[in-house]
Amino acid sequence: MFQSFFPQPKLFFLSALLWTMVVAAFWYTVGDDVAGALGFEFSPAGAEPVIGLGYFVTGEFLWFYVVFAAAVALFAGFWYWYAPHPWQNWSILGSAFIIFTTYFSVQISVALNNWRRPFFDLFQTALSGDAPVEEADFYVLLVQFAQIAFLSMAIFVGVRFFVSHYIFRWRTAMNDFYMSYWKRVRHIEGASQRVQEDTMRFAAIMEGLGVAFIDAIMTLFAFLPVLWVLSDYVTEVPIIGQIPKPLFTALLIWSIFGTALLALVGIKLPGLEFKNQRVEAAYRKELVYGEDNHERAQPPTVRQLFSNVRRNYFRLYFHYMYFNIARGFYIQADAIYLNVILVPTVVAGAITLGIWQQILTAFSQVSSSFQFLINSWTTIVELLSIHKRLKAFESAIFGGPLPSIDEKYLAEQEAPGTDDTPPALTPSA
């Protein structure tokens, strides 16, 4: 799955993580000094954020572009030299491009959040009549919103187009890799399905889930500092009273609780999804053999195979039922959790409408990122089941141990006199 597209995957991803830590250490330690020596001008501490498109061409952003480009060039150059790979342009540079554009998209959300405060404060002032408000002030802010919104739309469309091509290249790499070992694995149960359908489903899930995961990580990097600063506006929380950085602390506790809860409740689902693919494949395969051999797909055998399908689906329905109950209750509670926390602050009049909007947005962004596992659990379960099937497939390629069901099927295939045609299944199979 990975070595077909990435050079030496284990070492590659480990080096990517370590290199990211090195670059981050540079950024947060001597980065500002180096930037200053190179002539980059940063906004003074505590300055109001730039509103509009100018946010993306500040000294901080221009310095980030330079550091990111240099880091990618050094990392890619090393791997191009150390372990050349036929898909290295897509797997290395393509991955870097996706990470950058995803981070840029998240920063667009930050820019919109910066815009909310002056707009809603102006809105509040206009409604209260405490001070004169000019129409031109509203129009300027609306034009700035339109600029950010159109940039967001353009980035979204461009990234999704690129990611679609990126994922299909990954699927192509997997397909070419598996087909090069076809003689070795064609006897594995559902070999054709694993090459065609499982790689297709793997690619389709990674297209959405992979980008969502990167987006969640980048959102945390972008909005956690925002939420940390906004926590200063919250005076206390109900029942507990005053605590350090109440918004930040309350969010961490709530998100950890939800993630642990859903992981525990849904622990059985990956195995059931994996088994579901097996019973479906066994039923489909018998029907395919029945198209060419009248002795196959006999009613007793078909009834037994479909009974296995039915039994596994009913088990899935039961386990998804209580999982969805837990997930639904948590999501509904999450919708009112922040407002409950803000009640003492709102009653005390400690924040304006603009700050309230900023807090709602930042809290929602960070909360949804922490709840990535909760929101994507059913998709993750499907991906895990596909990963299990492809992992078993690769075990046959490299001579590793197969799951017991695959070992049993392969033993039947290699039995004397069976040739290439599997023996007819009995009703008890």
Backbone torsions as a table, in degrees:
resi	resn	phi	psi	omega
1	MET	NA	-41.6	-175.1
2	PHE	-104.5	-39.3	-176.7
3	GLN	-70.6	-17.1	175.8
4	SER	-70.4	-21.9	-173.9
5	PHE	-117.8	-31.4	-178.0
6	PHE	-112.3	144.3	176.7
7	PRO	-74.2	124.0	178.2
8	GLN	42.0	71.5	-167.8
9	PRO	-50.2	-47.3	-176.3
10	LYS	-60.9	-48.5	179.4
11	LEU	-68.3	-36.2	-178.9
12	PHE	-62.4	-51.2	-177.0
13	PHE	-70.3	-34.0	175.9
14	LEU	-64.7	-43.8	178.8
15	SER	-66.4	-35.5	177.5
16	ALA	-63.2	-41.2	178.7
17	LEU	-65.4	-46.5	-179.4
18	LEU	-64.2	-41.4	179.3
19	TRP	-64.8	-37.7	176.5
20	THR	-61.7	-40.9	178.4
21	MET	-65.4	-39.3	178.8
22	VAL	-63.9	-46.6	-179.3
23	VAL	-64.7	-40.3	178.7
24	ALA	-63.8	-40.5	177.7
25	ALA	-62.2	-41.1	176.5
26	PHE	-61.9	-44.1	-176.3
27	TRP	-62.2	-42.7	-173.8
28	TYR	-90.9	-6.5	179.1
29	THR	-108.1	-75.1	-175.4
30	VAL	-102.6	4.2	-176.6
31	GLY	-58.7	-46.2	-179.0
32	ASP	-63.0	-39.9	179.9
33	ASP	-64.6	-42.9	178.7
34	VAL	-64.6	-42.3	179.2
35	ALA	-60.9	-43.2	178.9
36	GLY	-63.4	-38.8	178.8
37	ALA	-65.7	-28.7	179.9
38	LEU	-88.0	-2.0	174.9
39	GLY	97.6	9.2	177.6
40	PHE	-80.1	133.9	-178.5
41	GLU	-106.3	123.7	-179.4
42	PHE	-102.0	155.7	176.3
43	SER	-70.0	144.5	178.7
44	PRO	-65.1	153.3	-179.1
45	ALA	-60.3	135.7	179.0
46	GLY	83.7	-0.2	179.9
47	ALA	-70.5	149.1	177.6
48	GLU	-65.3	141.0	-179.6
49	PRO	-66.3	150.2	178.6
50	VAL	-72.4	134.2	-179.6
51	ILE	-99.9	134.8	177.8
52	GLY	98.5	-164.2	-175.9
53	LEU	-67.5	-21.0	177.4
54	GLY	-60.6	-19.0	178.6
55	TYR	-59.5	-30.5	-174.0
56	PHE	-90.3	-1.3	178.4
57	VAL	-125.5	23.1	173.6
58	THR	-71.0	168.1	179.6
59	GLY	-59.1	-37.6	179.3
60	GLU	-61.9	-43.1	-178.2
61	PHE	-70.5	-42.1	179.6
62	LEU	-61.8	-38.6	177.1
63	TRP	-66.2	-38.8	177.1
64	PHE	-61.7	-42.8	178.8
65	TYR	-58.3	-43.6	-178.4
66	VAL	-64.9	-47.6	-178.2
67	VAL	-63.9	-43.1	-179.5
68	PHE	-62.9	-46.5	-179.4
69	ALA	-62.2	-42.4	180.0
70	ALA	-66.2	-41.2	-179.8
71	ALA	-63.8	-43.5	179.4
72	VAL	-65.9	-42.0	-179.0
73	ALA	-62.2	-42.9	179.1
74	LEU	-66.9	-43.4	-179.2
75	PHE	-65.2	-47.6	-179.9
76	ALA	-64.3	-42.1	179.6
77	GLY	-59.2	-40.8	178.6
78	PHE	-62.2	-47.0	-176.4
79	TRP	-72.6	-31.0	174.1
80	TYR	-61.7	-35.2	179.9
81	TRP	-82.9	-42.9	-171.9
82	TYR	-75.9	-42.8	-175.9
83	ALA	-146.3	77.2	178.6
84	PRO	-55.9	141.0	-176.0
85	HIS	-139.7	140.4	-177.1
86	PRO	-62.1	-22.9	-179.0
87	TRP	-108.7	21.1	-172.0
88	GLN	-65.5	-32.4	179.0
89	ASN	-62.7	-43.4	-180.0
90	TRP	-75.5	-44.6	-174.0
91	SER	-72.5	-33.1	-177.8
92	ILE	-95.9	-61.8	-178.6
93	LEU	-68.1	-37.8	178.1
94	GLY	-62.9	-42.7	178.2
95	SER	-63.4	-41.8	179.1
96	ALA	-62.7	-40.2	179.2
97	PHE	-64.4	-40.7	178.6
98	ILE	-64.1	-42.9	179.1
99	ILE	-62.7	-44.1	-178.8
100	PHE	-64.1	-48.8	-176.9
101	THR	-67.3	-32.3	176.5
102	THR	-66.5	-42.8	177.2
103	TYR	-63.3	-40.0	179.2
104	PHE	-63.5	-39.3	178.1
105	SER	-63.4	-39.7	177.4
106	VAL	-65.1	-39.1	177.8
107	GLN	-65.1	-28.3	173.7
108	ILE	-63.1	-39.5	176.3
109	SER	-63.9	-37.6	176.9
110	VAL	-64.4	-42.3	178.8
111	ALA	-61.6	-39.5	176.8
112	LEU	-65.6	-37.6	179.0
113	ASN	-67.2	-36.6	174.7
114	ASN	-63.2	-36.0	-179.3
115	TRP	-68.1	-32.0	-174.6
116	ARG	-61.4	-37.3	-175.2
117	ARG	-64.2	-54.2	179.2
118	PRO	-64.7	-33.8	-178.3
119	PHE	-67.0	-49.9	-176.4
120	PHE	-75.2	-27.4	172.0
121	ASP	-65.8	-41.5	176.3
122	LEU	-64.4	-39.1	178.1
123	PHE	-61.5	-45.0	179.5
124	GLN	-64.7	-41.5	179.3
125	THR	-63.2	-41.6	-179.8
126	ALA	-64.4	-40.8	-178.6
127	LEU	-72.3	-35.3	-178.3
128	SER	-76.6	-26.7	-178.7
129	GLY	74.3	16.6	-179.1
130	ASP	-71.4	-25.8	-178.9
131	ALA	-149.6	152.0	179.4
132	PRO	-67.5	140.8	179.6
133	VAL	-127.2	128.7	179.7
134	GLU	-88.1	144.4	176.7
135	GLU	-60.4	-34.1	-178.4
136	ALA	-61.2	-31.5	179.5
137	ASP	-64.0	-40.4	177.7
138	PHE	-66.5	-43.1	-177.7
139	TYR	-63.7	-39.0	178.5
140	VAL	-61.4	-45.6	-179.7
141	LEU	-66.3	-36.9	178.7
142	LEU	-68.1	-36.9	176.0
143	VAL	-64.8	-41.2	177.5
144	GLN	-63.1	-39.1	176.5
145	PHE	-62.9	-43.9	-179.7
146	ALA	-60.7	-41.2	179.4
147	GLN	-61.3	-46.0	-179.8
148	ILE	-66.6	-41.1	-177.9
149	ALA	-64.5	-43.1	179.2
150	PHE	-67.5	-35.8	175.1
151	LEU	-63.7	-41.9	178.2
152	SER	-60.0	-43.6	-179.5
153	MET	-64.0	-43.4	-179.2
154	ALA	-63.7	-43.4	178.9
155	ILE	-64.4	-42.5	-179.1
156	PHE	-59.5	-49.4	-178.9
157	VAL	-63.6	-45.1	-178.9
158	GLY	-63.5	-42.8	-179.2
159	VAL	-65.6	-44.5	-179.2
160	ARG	-63.5	-37.1	178.1
161	PHE	-64.1	-45.3	-179.6
162	PHE	-66.0	-43.4	-178.3
163	VAL	-61.9	-37.2	178.2
164	SER	-60.3	-44.7	177.5
165	HIS	-67.7	-39.5	179.6
166	TYR	-59.9	-47.8	-178.0
167	ILE	-66.7	-37.5	179.5
168	PHE	-67.7	-34.4	174.1
169	ARG	-62.6	-38.0	177.3
170	TRP	-64.1	-44.0	177.6
171	ARG	-62.4	-40.4	178.2
172	THR	-60.3	-42.0	179.1
173	ALA	-63.1	-42.7	177.6
174	MET	-64.0	-44.9	-179.3
175	ASN	-59.8	-46.9	-179.9
176	ASP	-63.5	-38.4	-179.0
177	PHE	-66.2	-49.1	-178.3
178	TYR	-65.8	-39.6	-178.3
179	MET	-68.4	-25.0	176.7
180	SER	-68.8	-17.6	177.7
181	TYR	-112.7	20.9	-171.6
182	TRP	-57.8	-41.0	-179.1
183	LYS	-61.4	-27.9	-177.1
184	ARG	-83.6	-22.5	-172.0
185	VAL	-120.7	0.2	-173.9
186	ARG	-66.1	-19.0	179.0
187	HIS	-83.6	-10.6	179.5
188	ILE	-66.5	139.4	179.4
189	GLU	-53.5	128.3	177.4
190	GLY	66.3	30.3	-176.5
191	ALA	-58.2	-44.7	-178.6
192	SER	-64.9	-37.9	178.7
193	GLN	-66.2	-38.5	-177.9
194	ARG	-67.6	-37.8	179.9
195	VAL	-71.8	-43.7	-174.8
196	GLN	-88.3	-59.5	-171.9
197	GLU	-78.0	-44.7	-176.3
198	ASP	-66.4	-39.2	176.6
199	THR	-66.7	-36.1	177.8
200	MET	-65.3	-44.3	-179.6
201	ARG	-69.3	-38.0	176.8
202	PHE	-58.9	-45.8	-179.9
203	ALA	-64.8	-42.7	-178.0
204	ALA	-64.4	-41.2	180.0
205	ILE	-69.3	-42.8	179.9
206	MET	-62.4	-30.8	-180.0
207	GLU	-60.7	-42.1	179.9
208	GLY	-89.7	-45.7	-174.8
209	LEU	-70.4	-39.4	-178.6
210	GLY	-63.8	-45.8	178.9
211	VAL	-65.6	-38.4	179.2
212	ALA	-64.1	-37.7	179.5
213	PHE	-67.1	-46.0	177.7
214	ILE	-61.5	-40.8	179.2
215	ASP	-62.3	-39.6	179.2
216	ALA	-63.7	-43.4	179.7
217	ILE	-64.7	-45.7	-179.0
218	MET	-66.1	-34.0	177.8
219	THR	-64.5	-39.0	176.7
220	LEU	-61.9	-45.5	179.3
221	PHE	-60.6	-37.1	-174.3
222	ALA	-83.1	-39.6	-170.4
223	PHE	-99.4	-19.1	177.3
224	LEU	-59.9	-44.4	175.5
225	PRO	-61.8	-36.2	178.1
226	VAL	-63.3	-45.7	-179.6
227	LEU	-66.4	-34.6	178.0
228	TRP	-61.6	-43.2	179.2
229	VAL	-69.5	-42.2	-178.5
230	LEU	-67.2	-21.3	178.7
231	SER	-61.6	-22.5	179.9
232	ASP	-66.4	-21.7	-179.6
233	TYR	-81.9	-15.7	-177.9
234	VAL	-90.9	121.2	-173.7
235	THR	-78.9	-44.3	-178.3
236	GLU	-159.9	170.5	177.5
237	VAL	-119.2	153.7	-178.6
238	PRO	-58.0	147.3	176.0
239	ILE	69.8	-56.0	-174.8
240	ILE	-73.4	-39.4	-177.8
241	GLY	95.7	-142.2	-176.9
242	GLN	-85.2	129.7	175.7
243	ILE	-139.0	156.9	179.1
244	PRO	-64.0	134.8	177.1
245	LYS	43.8	63.8	-171.1
246	PRO	-59.2	-39.8	179.6
247	LEU	-63.3	-46.8	-177.9
248	PHE	-62.6	-46.4	-178.6
249	THR	-66.0	-45.4	-179.1
250	ALA	-62.7	-37.8	179.5
251	LEU	-66.4	-44.5	-179.5
252	LEU	-60.2	-46.6	-178.9
253	ILE	-62.4	-44.8	-177.1
254	TRP	-66.9	-41.4	-178.0
255	SER	-70.3	-41.3	177.7
256	ILE	-63.1	-41.3	177.7
257	PHE	-60.8	-46.6	-178.2
258	GLY	-66.2	-42.0	179.5
259	THR	-63.2	-45.0	179.6
260	ALA	-64.8	-40.6	-179.7
261	LEU	-61.2	-50.2	-176.8
262	LEU	-70.5	-34.3	176.7
263	ALA	-64.6	-39.0	179.3
264	LEU	-70.0	-44.0	-177.6
265	VAL	-67.5	-34.9	-175.7
266	GLY	-98.5	20.3	-172.6
267	ILE	-66.9	-26.1	-177.7
268	LYS	-84.0	-15.7	-170.5
269	LEU	-65.5	-41.9	-179.6
270	PRO	-57.9	-43.1	179.6
271	GLY	-64.2	-39.2	179.7
272	LEU	-68.8	-38.6	176.4
273	GLU	-64.1	-39.8	178.1
274	PHE	-62.6	-45.7	178.5
275	LYS	-65.1	-33.5	-179.4
276	ASN	-63.7	-39.4	177.1
277	GLN	-64.2	-34.3	-179.1
278	ARG	-69.4	-47.4	-177.6
279	VAL	-68.0	-34.9	175.6
280	GLU	-64.7	-42.1	-179.7
281	ALA	-64.6	-40.7	179.8
282	ALA	-64.3	-41.5	179.2
283	TYR	-66.2	-45.5	-179.8
284	ARG	-64.1	-39.3	-177.3
285	LYS	-65.9	-41.5	178.7
286	GLU	-62.9	-39.6	177.5
287	LEU	-64.4	-37.7	178.0
288	VAL	-64.1	-43.9	177.6
289	TYR	-63.7	-32.3	179.5
290	GLY	-67.9	-19.6	177.7
291	GLU	-67.9	-30.9	-176.2
292	ASP	-108.8	-13.7	-176.5
293	ASN	-134.0	115.8	-174.8
294	HIS	-69.2	-15.6	178.7
295	GLU	-82.2	-12.1	178.5
296	ARG	-94.2	167.6	178.8
297	ALA	56.5	40.4	176.0
298	GLN	-73.3	151.4	-174.9
299	PRO	-50.5	-44.9	179.9
300	PRO	-61.9	-42.2	-179.8
301	THR	-65.6	-44.9	-179.1
302	VAL	-63.4	-40.2	179.0
303	ARG	-62.0	-42.5	-179.7
304	GLN	-64.8	-44.7	-179.6
305	LEU	-64.7	-41.6	179.1
306	PHE	-70.5	-29.3	175.4
307	SER	-63.1	-37.3	175.9
308	ASN	-64.3	-40.5	177.0
309	VAL	-61.4	-47.6	-178.6
310	ARG	-60.5	-45.6	-177.6
311	ARG	-61.9	-43.6	-177.6
312	ASN	-69.5	-37.9	178.3
313	TYR	-63.9	-41.2	-180.0
314	PHE	-64.5	-35.5	175.2
315	ARG	-66.5	-40.9	177.2
316	LEU	-61.2	-44.3	-179.2
317	TYR	-59.8	-41.3	-178.8
318	PHE	-64.9	-48.1	-177.3
319	HIS	-69.2	-35.5	176.0
320	TYR	-68.3	-27.4	-179.5
321	MET	-62.5	-53.7	-178.1
322	TYR	-72.9	-26.3	174.2
323	PHE	-64.7	-45.2	-179.7
324	ASN	-67.0	-31.8	176.6
325	ILE	-63.4	-49.1	179.6
326	ALA	-62.7	-43.5	-179.1
327	ARG	-64.9	-42.4	-179.6
328	GLY	-63.8	-44.0	178.6
329	PHE	-62.2	-40.4	-178.9
330	TYR	-66.2	-44.2	-178.9
331	ILE	-63.5	-41.4	178.7
332	GLN	-66.1	-39.9	177.8
333	ALA	-66.3	-34.7	179.5
334	ASP	-63.2	-30.9	-177.6
335	ALA	-66.4	-26.5	-178.3
336	ILE	-110.2	-6.4	-174.8
337	TYR	-59.1	-49.8	-177.3
338	LEU	-64.5	-42.0	-178.5
339	ASN	-63.5	-34.0	176.0
340	VAL	-64.6	-42.3	179.9
341	ILE	-63.2	-35.0	-174.5
342	LEU	-84.4	-7.3	-176.1
343	VAL	-54.6	-51.8	179.7
344	PRO	-59.5	-37.5	-179.0
345	THR	-68.3	-41.2	179.4
346	VAL	-67.0	-43.8	-179.7
347	VAL	-62.7	-35.2	179.2
348	ALA	-76.6	-7.6	-179.5
349	GLY	66.9	32.4	-174.4
350	ALA	-85.2	-10.0	-178.8
351	ILE	-133.1	157.7	175.5
352	THR	-95.4	174.1	178.9
353	LEU	-62.9	-37.3	179.9
354	GLY	-65.3	-43.2	178.3
355	ILE	-65.6	-39.3	177.8
356	TRP	-59.6	-42.2	177.9
357	GLN	-64.1	-41.7	177.8
358	GLN	-62.2	-42.7	179.8
359	ILE	-63.9	-45.2	179.6
360	LEU	-58.6	-45.5	-177.5
361	THR	-67.5	-48.4	-178.6
362	ALA	-62.8	-43.7	179.8
363	PHE	-63.5	-41.9	179.3
364	SER	-63.6	-41.8	-179.5
365	GLN	-64.3	-48.1	-178.4
366	VAL	-68.5	-40.6	-179.8
367	SER	-61.9	-44.8	180.0
368	SER	-66.0	-30.9	177.3
369	SER	-69.9	-43.6	177.0
370	PHE	-64.5	-28.4	-177.8
371	GLN	-94.7	22.6	178.9
372	PHE	-55.2	-43.6	179.9
373	LEU	-61.9	-40.5	-179.2
374	ILE	-66.6	-47.7	-176.0
375	ASN	-71.8	-23.9	-175.1
376	SER	-113.5	14.0	-170.0
377	TRP	-60.8	-44.6	-178.2
378	THR	-63.4	-37.6	177.4
379	THR	-69.2	-39.6	177.7
380	ILE	-62.5	-39.5	178.5
381	VAL	-60.3	-44.5	178.7
382	GLU	-63.5	-40.8	179.0
383	LEU	-64.7	-39.0	178.7
384	LEU	-63.8	-39.2	179.9
385	SER	-67.8	-38.9	177.0
386	ILE	-66.6	-39.9	178.6
387	HIS	-60.3	-39.5	178.7
388	LYS	-62.3	-42.8	-179.3
389	ARG	-65.7	-44.3	180.0
390	LEU	-70.6	-30.9	177.6
391	LYS	-66.1	-40.9	176.4
392	ALA	-64.4	-36.4	177.6
393	PHE	-62.2	-43.4	-179.5
394	GLU	-71.2	-27.1	175.9
395	SER	-62.3	-36.7	177.3
396	ALA	-68.1	-33.9	-179.6
397	ILE	-67.7	-44.5	-173.0
398	PHE	-99.6	6.6	176.0
399	GLY	77.5	20.1	178.0
400	GLY	-83.2	172.7	179.6
401	PRO	-68.1	136.6	179.0
402	LEU	-95.6	156.3	169.8
403	PRO	-58.0	154.6	-174.3
404	SER	-58.0	-38.1	-178.6
405	ILE	-67.5	-34.7	176.3
406	ASP	-72.0	-37.1	177.9
407	GLU	-62.6	-42.7	-179.6
408	LYS	-63.5	-44.1	-178.9
409	TYR	-65.3	-42.0	-179.0
410	LEU	-65.9	-36.4	177.8
411	ALA	-63.5	-38.3	177.3
412	GLU	-65.3	-37.9	-179.2
413	GLN	-66.5	-36.0	-175.5
414	GLU	-89.6	-1.0	179.2
415	ALA	-64.9	146.4	-178.6
416	PRO	-58.6	137.1	175.1
417	GLY	85.0	-1.5	-179.1
418	THR	-85.4	-21.0	-179.5
419	ASP	56.1	-139.0	-179.4
420	ASP	-98.2	-4.5	-175.7
421	THR	-99.2	122.5	-178.2
422	PRO	-62.6	147.4	178.2
423	PRO	-64.9	152.3	-179.4
424	ALA	-63.7	138.4	179.1
425	LEU	-79.5	140.9	176.2
426	THR	-90.6	164.7	-179.9
427	PRO	-58.0	-22.5	-179.1
428	SER	-91.3	1.1	-176.3
429	ALA	-67.5	NA	NA
